[in-house]
């Protein structure tokens, strides 16, 4: 189907037993300044009053599809993409417990329409327990495609429910979520997209993400699985830069909270810093001065985080000297200040 024959935008909203939040999410989508879209709510066999809630809406743009059994969010997302990508120029993600500002779609489509090389566009957002709050500032994802490529070594880099995908790019490259992933499916997909296409984030804060205590990666019983999945994705992505880490090494360096000997610490942090030095040197040809500075601080924070979690004393000046001598991605004085803080 040619772009001329496709409709402009579909919104893919998966839900499962989220009726208590769903109305806020739907209303924020329906209240967009850009109105030429259809909203597809894929219900993964909810057992609450989701169907009754959606039945109260009388908006021709809403389409409700309920799975015949619970298949999980990843398969539900792929089910939605398989149907929507061939029929719409763009597909926007939305989650049942999040909220978007009215200008979200308008601003994202302006970028996508003007930049055909962009595979997907995300936005900034506020992470909140109470969506009634309206903060003045918040923590930001990287904006430029160049910095996003490097930032994926450490984080998912996009608010999952903020992204808008270019359908033609996802069809042509057969891009779908990995259905073996029960979490981090977005991060894993973006790490594959980054190898073949351009991804950007708007600087605008156009989302509110609800912090839910029992979510896939925040519930204590699922956190270990979440860290293990992260470690697999990161280890695989480091190979893009010609650097080899095992999943176990990434887990130990990024997430583990286990005491190690001073000798093991020096061995581990030496490999970590060597990789950071190499990737930072490569990034200098691509990143702006501001992004270089931010990337440098990100790398330093990762080293200091591992140091803290390793149980090795922060008062060990032999370790101070060792780290200061090895690090090349940051000015020694700035690194020293970071260690002291």
N, C-alpha and C positions, 0 to 999 in steps of 0.2 A: 504494500500500500504506500503510495507516495505521500510526502509531507503535505502536499496540497489537499489530499483527501482525508488526512488525519484530523481529528479534533485536537485542540490546543493542549489541554492539561487534564490529567487524572490525578486524584489524590488517593493514595493507598494507605488506609488506616486499618491495621490489624487490631483485634481486641479479644480479650479473654477474661471474663468475669470482672470487668472494669466499669460496670454501670454507674458506680458512685462518682466516677470522674468523667465519664464519656460525654455527658451533655456539654460541659465546659469546652471540651476539645472540639466537638462538632460545631458548636456555636462560633468558636473563634475562626474555624475554617469558612463557615457560611458568611462571616462578616468581613471577608476580604474585599479590598478595593478592586482587585482583579476578579471578575465574576464568571469568566468563560471557562468553567471547569466542571468536572463531575467528581463526586466524592464516593469512593467505593469502600464500604465498611465490611471487612472480612472477619467474621465472627468464628473463632476457633472452638465452636461447640460450647459456648458459655452456658452456665447453669443458673445465672442470675436473671434479672429482668432486662437484659440488654435488648432483646427483640421488642419488648413492649415500649421501651424508651424510644427506640428508633421509629417505631410505628406512630409515635406522636408527631413526627415531622411530616410536613406536606410540602416538600421541596423536590421538584423534579430532578434535581441534580444528585440526589442521594440514591445509591444503589446498595442494597443489603444482601450479602451472601453469607450463609451459615454453613460451616463444614459439617459433614455428616458424622464426624467423630473428631476428637481432639488430636491434631497432628503436630502441634508445636508452632512457634512463631516463625521459624526459619522456613519450613515448608509452606506455611501460609503466605509468607512474603513472596516466595517463588511462584506460588499459584497465582497470586495477584499480578506479578510481573509478566508471567506467561500470557495472561489475557490482555493486560493493559498496554504493554509496549507496542504491539502491532497496530493499535488503534488510536494512540495519542502521541503527539510530538514530544511531550514531556510527562514524567511521572514524579509527583511530589510525595515524599514520605510524611506521615504524621502518626503520632502515637496516641493511644486512647487516654493517657493521663497527662498529656502536655497541652500547651496553649500557644497560639501564634498571634502576633500583632497583625493588624489589618493590612499593612503594606507589604507583608512578607512575599506573597506570590508576585506582586507587581514588580518589586525590586529584583527578585531573583530572575524573572523572565526577561527583564531588561538586559541583564548581563548575558544570559544564555542566547538571546536573540542576536546580540551584537558580536558574540564570540563563538563561532561555530566549532572551534577546536576544544571548547570546554565540555567535558563529559558530565560533570556534575557540579552543582553550586550549593554550598551550605551557608549558614548564618551564625552569628554569635547568639548566645542565649544565657539566661539567668537560671541557676540551679537552686530551687527553692522548695522548702517544705510547705509553705503557704503561698499559693499562686496569686493571692490578693495583694501581695507585696509588689512594689515597683521600685527596685533599686536604681540608684543613679549610675552605678558602674558595676562591672563584673569581670571575672577572669575570662580571657579571650583565647580563641583558637588562632593559629596562624592564618593569614589571609592569602599570601602569594602562593602560586603553584610551586615555585622553587622551594620555599621553606616547608611547605606541606610534605614534599617528597622526603625531606630529612626528618621532620617531626614524627612521621609514621614509625620511626624506630622506637618511639617512646609512648605514643598514645594514639587513640583512634582518630583524633584530629578533626572530626566532624561531630556535631550533635546529630545523632542518627535520624531523628524525626525532623531535622531541619533541611535535609537535602532535597534537591530537585534533580532528577536524572534526565539526560538526553536519550530518548528511546532508540534512535538510530545507532548510536554508539554502542549501547548495550546489546542490541540485536546483532550488529555486525561482528562484535567480538565475543558473542555468546557469554555475556556476563550475568551470572546469577549468584545468589548466596550459596555458600557451602552447607549443605543440609546435614553434614556430620557435626556442625557446630551448634551447641545449645545456647551459647552466648558468644560474644565477640564476632558474630557473623558479619557485622558491618565493617569492623576493622580489617578482617581477613579479606573482604571484598575490595575495600579501598586499597589495600596493599597490592592487589592484582591490577586494579584500574591504574594505579600510579605508574606502572611499568609501560603502559601503552597510551595513556591519555592525560589530559590536563584537568586538574581539579582545583577549585578556588572556594574560599569563604568570603562572604561579605563582611565588612567591618561593623555593620549594623547589628544591634541586638534586637532580634525579631522573634525570639522564642522564649518561653518559660518552660523549663523542664522540671517536672514534679519529682522530688526526692521521695521514693517509696521504700520503706524499710525492708520489705520482703521481695524486692526485685531480684532478677536473675543474678546479679553480681554483688548485691548488698546483703543478702541473707547469709548468715554465718555458715550454714551447711553447704552453700554453693560457692563460697568465696574461693576455696581451694581449687575447684574445677575451673573457676574463672581465671585464676592466676596461671594455671597450667595451660589453658587455651591461649592466654596472652603470650606466654613463653614460647609456644609453638609458632605463633604468628611472627613474633619478633625475631626469633632465630632464623626463620625462613627469609624474612625481609632483609636481615643483615647481609645475606648472600648477594643481594642486588649490588652491594658495594664491594663485593669480593672479599668479604670478611666472614669467617666461619665461627659460629657459636653453636653449641649444642643447646637443646631445650633446657637441660638441667643447669647448664652454666647461666643461661639467661634468668632462669627462676632464682638461682642463688644470688645473682648480682642485682636483680631488680626488685625481688619480692621477699625472699627468705629472711626470717628473723632468728638466725641461729648463730651462736657464738663460734668463732673460728680462731685458730691460732694466729699469732702475728705473722708467721711464715706463710701460712695458707692465704692470709689476707693480702700480703704483699704480692704473692703469685697471682691471685685473682684480680686485684686492682691494677696490677701491671698490664695484664691483657686488656682489661677494660679501658684503661687510659690510652693504650696503644691504638685500640680501635677508634676511640674518640678523636685522637690526634689525626688519624688518617682521614676520617670522614669529615672532620672540620676543615682540614686542608683542602679537600675536594670541594667543599661547599663554598669556599671563598670566591670561586670563579662564578658562582651563580647567585649568591645571596646579597641583598642590599646591606649597607653598613648596619642599619638597625636590626635586621634579621640575624646578621652575624653575631652581634652583641647578645641578642636574646638566645641564640643557639649556644653560644659560649656559656652563658649562665645556666642553661638547661643541662648541659653536659656536666658542669661543676656540681650542680645539685644532685645529679645521679651518683657521682663519685662520693659526695659527702653523705648521701642517704645510705649507700652501701656501707660506708665506714661506720655510721651510727648503728646500723642493724647488725653489724658483724660482732659487736661486743668489744672490739679493740679500742683501747683507751684513747680518748681525744687529747689526753695530756702526754701522749708518747711522742716526743719531739723527733725521734728517729723516723716515725711514720710521717710526721709533718714534712721533714726534709725529703723523704722518699717521694711523696706525692708532688711536692713543689718542684722537684727535679724532673719528674716524668712528664708533667702536664705541659703541653705546648699550645693548647687551644685557648688559653686565657693568660693575660698578663699576670706575672707572679704576685704583684702587689694586690691586685684585685682578688686573686685566689686566696692569698693570705688573709685578707679581710673577711672573705666568705668562711674560711676555716675558723677564724676567731669568733665570728657571730654564731 
